[in-house]
Amino acid sequence: MLQQIIALIVIAFFLSRLVWQKQKKQISPSEFLFWLIFWIIAGAAIIGLKLIDRLAADLGFSGSGIDILIYAAVVVLFYFIFRLRLRQEKTERDITKIIREITIKK
Amino acid sequence: MKIVNGKKVFCVIPAYNEANSIAKVIDSVKPEVDEVVVVDDGSKDATKKIASQKGVTVLSHLINRGQGAALATGNEYALKNGADIIVHFDADGQFLAEEIKDAIAPIISGEAEIVFGSRFLGKKSNMPWLKKNLLIPLAHLVNKIFVGATLSDPQNGFRAMSRIAAEKIKIEQAGMAHNTEIIHKAFSLGLKIKEIPVTVIYNNFGQRFSGGLKIIKDLFIARLIN
């Protein structure tokens, strides 16, 4: 129970940071929405941990619900790294374009 | 000006830290073409200075972007300055400048729109054993996977292309994967392709196995992005 409360406090902290960033216009509306949904789902998962425990058991996992959340987090993280790698490649291409433009215009 | 059959020939030489060989390469190439374009790819040595002293066009990348990026810069410059034929030539002295005329001849005659040099069509090259028997067969395999076709020498940097071919083939691979990319685009655009035998003098080993892996990774990522 205490762990759940701590987790919810952490989520509340990140949510407040998110709202603060939105007010300061440091993130785009779509990014705000994405992270808002992300933290709401995370909060819901913490509150409904018992439900996830049952779901994990029904799906045949031997671990508890929190284990499933960790598995899911790892999958999501891998996906983000992959997305980041693609974004980095696009940035590299843009840098090359800029360098080319400067080189030829000189 | 040395315009061959009314065709203005540009030679693009990408160079990264080639201070030891660039002067010799420029001297050998200069009589064979109308304009030599050295693309200094952010070299840390005197490549840019030496090339500038030779009285050829020197384009300089502020930072290193890779051989493919340098070739694309050279192509863009050549097209803007009225090139009819563009030759790609390495700066490390591994190719023979007198073979440029063999590379551009099929384009002048209309037999081909893009000509690739090959180490495996008769001329002698002192290729290291490992390269010949392991790395080149692997390069063939990569080309078959990514291009669906392969040439006798998929990693040869000596090539010539017509203006139209250069306009159509936009080199997007900044690193060494541009060899495979150019072949792929030449095939997919339905260009008239020809291979000619060229001599390669090995002053160093060139592309290593780790470099080969990077090519595969670059090609894979490009597939996901495009």
Interface residues (C-beta under 8 A of the other chain):
Chain A: R85 L86 E89 K90 E92 R93 I95 T96 I99 R100 I102 T103 I104 K106
Chain B: V39 L59 S60 H61 L62 I63 R65 G66 A69 A72 T73 E76 Y77 K80 E172 A174 I221 A222 L224 I225
